[in-house]
Amino acid sequence: MASAPNRRRRSRAKGRTALVVESLESRLWPIPVLAIVVAVAVGIVIPQLDLRVDSDLPTGVGSAVFNGGADTARSVLSSIAGSLITATSLTFSLTVVALQLASSQASPRVLRLFARDRQVHLTLAAFLGTFAYSLTVLRTVRNDTDEVPEFVPRIAITAAFVLTLLSVIMLVVFLAHLASQLRLETIVKDIHGETDETIDLIAGSVADLPAYPHRFSTPQNATSILATSSGFITSLDRTGLLDVASERGLVIEEVRRVGDNVVDGTPLARWWRSGNSSTPLDHDAIADEVRTAHKIGYERTAAQDIDFGVQQIVDIGVRALSPGINDPITAVNALGHLGALVTRIVTMPTTPAALADSDGTLRVVTRRVLPGETVHLALSQIRHYGATDAVLVRRFLQVISDLAYTCDDPAVTDALRYQLAALDRQLRQDDSDPAARNELLDETAQVLASISPAG
């Protein structure tokens, strides 16, 4: 079995890998740029291969490859390069349209899904790579002169032809993929899948954290560490905080958690000595090390932020309930995904309230997302805006029943009872359809009665 330090290093490595992957996948340029570099290199190498093996090609192979002259070769390569740039412009334009539609119909926060769409990356890479390859091969074509003989890289031109056919196929696949990606059901499914991956990552990292099992108190005179930039906390390296606290003999308390918005100059964490030692401490060095464990960005990401996925689905459901869209069925579907996600979140291993070092000494006091807070995040807004729709209310009640069945945490039960009480008050204030209101009130009372009181 791995030792605690090894588990912490493994957990830190997983967290850093997730951040790097999230950063690269959410940008359009890495894969296309890599494709261009590879295409240029291949466009230099294959003509050299042509020069060496062209005269030795078997008759069958020689008849299958390009057999035109230098002028024809230039025309073919120029046509390929020009058509691929046009196709690239079309692909980019369609992607921009998709982003606009996703922003207006779903939520601006789902744009990251399209920016990290692997099919978009590969299609752009195929087009730009074929374009760069064709231009690179084009420069090697020579006419027959008194000084040099004619050179037509037949294998290289044939490869350009094959790459063009593959690019056309990818364009067709991309159009079909885009039509699928614009559906709200697909968007919500992708958010659900991304959040599931984050839950798996967080659950694995929590298992590697050494819990401090005893009661503790926080002093009033702790030293605050202030943020030096504004934005969202996108990740938090708790193993890094644990190492800093152990090496310097401190206890570090988290003030902010992943997903929180921080303002430059406000508290990010606090620390105090864990013993009675009077050894001088370098306050600036401690602050720098703690800040390094907190990554702050201009937008939330899914790398470590489970609530971000929940918030995106809530946004889609709330927008579907707006008068301008009026699509309650989308909100009903969103509730189904929210119920599944919240069930996983509230039943996953919880982050310890405090962490200890290898000697069992208190080192880090965590700031956790409590199960009741997750329930309120997932249900409150949709309940607030959708309480007048009977179909949505019945799906809402079903989600609450499912959560009560799968989780017996008193905090979750309290949160569910609060949601039912709030729904009851909203229904009593709605006079638009008294008959439907009374039915929904009865159903709400039945669900409330089925949930045992907390404690």
N, C-alpha and C positions, 0 to 999 in steps of 0.2 A: 504493500500500500504506500502511496506517495506521502511524503512528509508534508507538514503544513506549509513551510516555505515554498516547496515545489508546487503545491496546489495553488498557492497565491500567485506564483510566477505564471503558472499555466492560465489562471483566470485573467491576469493582467494581459497576457499575450492574446487571449481570445478577445478581450475588450478592445485592444489596439487594432487587431485585425478587422474587427467589425467596423471600427471608425474609418480605417483606410478603405475598406470595401465600399462603405456608404459614400465616402467622399468621391471615389472614382466612378462609381456607378451612377451618381447623380449629375455627372457632367457628360456633355455630348462629345467632347473632343478627344479623350484618350484613345479609344479604339480606332476611330478614323485616322488620327495622326499616326498611330502605329501601323495601320494598313498602308498609308502612303510611304512610310519609311521602308517597309518590307517590299512594297511594289517597286520602288526605285532600285533597291538592291537587286531584286530578281530581274528587273529590266536591264540591268548592267551585266548580269551573269549569263542569262540565256543567250543573248547574241554572241558572247564569247564561245559558248557551247556550240552554237550554230556554225561558227567559223571553223571549228575543229571537226565536227561530225557530219556536216551537210553533204559533203561529197561521198561519204560512206553509207548514207542511208539506204536501206533496202528498197527495192522498187515499190513494194506495197505501201511502205511508210512514206516514200517520196511522193507518191500520187495522192496521199491523203492530206499532206500539209500544203501550205500556201505555195502556189506555183506562178504567181504574177511577177512582173518586173518591178523595178525600183519606183517608177511613177505610180503604178497601181498600189504598191505597198504604202507609199506616202498617203495616197487618197484614202485607203482603208483605215490606216491608223488615225488620220486627221478626222475622219467621220466618226470613229469610235470615241475619240477624245471629246469632240464637240457634242455628240449625243449624250455622253455620260455626264457632262457638266449640266446639260439641260435637265436630265433626269434627277441630278442632285438638287437643282433648284426646285423642281417639282416636289421632291421628297421633303425638302426643308419647308416649303410653303404649306404642304399638307400637315406637317407636324405643328407648325405655328397655328393653323386653323384648329387642329385638335386641342392644342393648349387653350385656345380662346374658348372653345366649346366646353371643355372640362371645367374651366374657371367659372363660366357663367351658369352651367347646369348643375355642377356638383359643389366644388369649393376651391378657392384659390390654393388651399394647402395640398391639393392632390396633384398639382403640377409636377411635383418631384417624381411621381410615378411615371409620367411621360418622359421626363428628362432622363430617367434611368432605365427606360424601356430598352431591353437588349436587342429587340428586333429593329428599332430605329438605329441603334449604334451599328449593327451589322450591315444594314442596308446602306447607310452612308459610307461605311468602310468599303463595301464592295464597289460602289460607284466611284468614290475618290481614288481607291486603289487601282481600279481598272484605268481610270483617267491618267493617273501618274505613271502607270506601267506603259501605257500606249505612248505617251510623250517621251518617256525614256528610250523606248525601242525606236521611235521615229528618228531620233538623232543619229542612230547607227546606220540608217539606210543610205547607200551611196550609189550614184550613177557611174557608169563606165566612162573613164577619162583616160588621157594619155599617161597620167601619173598613177592612178589606182584603178583596179578592176571593179566592176559592179558588185555590190554586196547587198543581198536581201536576206535578212534573218528569218528564214521561212518558219522555223519552229517557234520563234518568238512571236511572229505575227499570227500564227495559228493559235497560240496560247491566248493572245489578245482577243481573237474571235471567240474562243471558248469562254473567256471571262466575261465578254459582253453578253453572251447567251445566259450565263449564270446571273448576271446583273438584271437582265430582263425578267427572269424567273423570280428573283428576289423582289423586284418592283411589284409583281403581281401578288406575291405573298404578303408584302408590306401593306398593300391596299386592303387586302382581306383582313389582315391583322388590325389595321387602323379602324376599320368598320366595327370590329369586335371590341376594341379598346374604348371606343366612344360610348359604349353602353354603360349605363350606371351600374348595372349588375356586375359587370366585369371590374369596374373601378372599385366597388365595395369589396369584391372578392379578393382583389390584389392587395387592398389595404389590410384585409383580414389575414391574408397569408403573410404579409410583411410583419404584422404585429405578432403573429404566432412565432415567427423566427426570433423576434425580440424577447418574447416571453421565455422561449427555450434558452436563450443566451443569459438572461437575468437569473432564471431559475438555477442554471448551472453554476453561475458565479456566486449566488447566495449560499449554495451548498459548500463552497470552499471558504466561506468567511468564518473565522473562529468567534463564537458568541461569548459574551461576558454574562454569566448566569446570575450575578448577584445584583442587589439593589444598589443604586448610586444616586448622587445628587450633584447638581452643577453649581459652582460658586457664582456669586454675584460680580466678583471682580475679575472675571476672565478677560483676556486680551482679544480684542476683535481684529480680524483680518479683513481689510476692505477690498472690494473688487476694483480693478484698475481699468475695466472696460465695461460697456453696457451690452446687453444681449441676453440670449437664452443659454442656460447651461445645457450643453448637448451631451456631455459625458462626465462621469465622476470616477476617478481611480481610487476606490476605497483601500485597495491593497497598498497603494502609494501613501495614502494618509496613515495607514497602520505602520508602515515602515518609518515614516518621518516621526511619528509619535514615539515609537519604540527606541529609535536611535537617540532622540533628544530628551527622553524622559518626560513626555507630555501626555496630556489628554486633549484630543481635538474634537470639538463638537461641530457637526454640520449645521449651518444655519439655512442653507438653501439646498434644494434637491434638483435632480435632473428634470428639465422641462420648465423650471422657474425662470422668470425674467428678472435679471439683476440690473441695477443702475450703478454706474461708476461712482465709487466713493461710499457705497453702502456695504454692510457686513456680509461676508461670504462664509466665514467660519469663525470659531472662537477657540482659544486654547488656554490651558493652565497647567501648572506643574502637577505631576502625579504624586510627588512625595514632598518632603520637607527640604530638599536640596536647595542650597543658595548659590550654586554654580552659575556664573553669568551666562546668559543666553543671547544669541544673535537674533534679535527680533526680525530684522529685515530678511535674513536667510530663511527663517521659519515661514514668514509670510510668502516669500517667493516659491518655496517648495509646496506649500498648501495651494497657492494659486495655480501652480503647474498641474496639480491633480484635478483641477476644475477646468474643463474646456468650454469656452464661451463662444458662441456663434451668433450670426445675425438672424437665424431662423432655427426652428426646432427640427430635429431629425429623428429617424426611427432607430438609430444605432443602439441607444440604451433607454429611450423614452417610450415606455409602454403606453402611457396616457395619450401620447400624440396620435397613435392609431385610433384609439377610442374617440378622441376629439374630432378627427377627420370624418369618421362615420356619423357622429352626432351632427356635424356641420351639414353633411349631405341630407340627413333626415330632416333637419330643421328647415333647410332651404326648400326641400320638396313640399313642406307644409306652408310655405309662403304663398300669399294670394296670387303673386305673379306666375308661379309654377303650378301650384295646386295639384300635387301628385302624391296623395297620401299612401298609395301602394308602395312607392319607393321608401317612404318613411317606415312602413310596416316591415319591409325587407331589411331595412337598416336596423330595426329593433331586433330582428332575429340574429343578425351578426353580432350586435352588441351583447345580447344575452349569452351567446357562445363565448365571446371574448371575456366578458366579466366573470363568467363561471370559471374560466381558466385562471384569470388573474387572482380571484379571491381564494382559490384553492391551491395556488402555487406556494412553494416554501416562502415564508416571510423573511424579510431582512431582519437580522437581530437588532434589538434596540441599542445594543452597544457591542463593541468588538474588543477582544483581549489579545495580548501578545502571547508568545510561546510560554511565558511564565504565569499566565493567567491574570495579568495586571490589566486593568481598564485602560484602553488607549483611544478608542474612537466612539463617540456618541453619534448615532446615525439619525438622519431625518428621513422617515419613511413615508411612503404613500399608504395610508390606512385603507383597509377594505371598504369601509363605509364611504370614504371619499370617492373611491372608484365607482361605487354604485350611484352616488349622486351625480358624478360627472357624466355617466352614461345615460341616465334616465331623466334628470330634472328638466332639461331644455325641451326634449321631445314631449314629455308629459305636459309641460307648460303650454306649448303651442298646439298640441294635438288632442287636448282633452275634449274637444267638441266632435271628434270623429269616432263613431262607434267601432268601426273596424280596427282603428289604431288602438283605441282603449282596450279592446279585448286582447289584442296582441301584447299590449303593455302588461295586462294582468297575467297573461300566460308566461311572459318573461319573468315576472316577479315570482310566480309559482315555481318555475324551473330553478331559479336561484335559491329559493328557500329550501327546495328539495335537495339540491346538490351541496349546499353549504350550511353548516349549523353554527357558524361563527356568530356570537351575540351581536357584534358590531354590524355585521351584514343584516341580521334580522331587524335590528333597530332602524337601519337605513331603509329597508324595504317597508317597514311599518310607517315610516315617515312619508315615503312616496305614496303609499295608499291613502294616508290621511290627507295629504295635499291634493291628491286626485279627487277624493270625496268632497273636499271644499270647493274645488273647481266645478265639479259636476252640479253641485247644489246651486251654484251661481248661474248656471246655463239654463235659460228658459226657451231656447229655440225649438226643442223637441222634448216636451215633458215625458212622453211615454218611453222614448229611448233613454232619457236620463234616468228614469226610475229603474229600468232594467239594469243599466250600468251601475247604478248605486247598489242594487242588490248583489250583483256579481262582485263588486268591489268589497262589499261587506263579507261575502263568503270567502274570498281570498284572504282578507284580513283575519277572519276567524280561524283559518287553517294554519296561520303562522303563529307558532307558539311564542309567547312573550319572552324577551331577552332575560337571561339570568335564571 
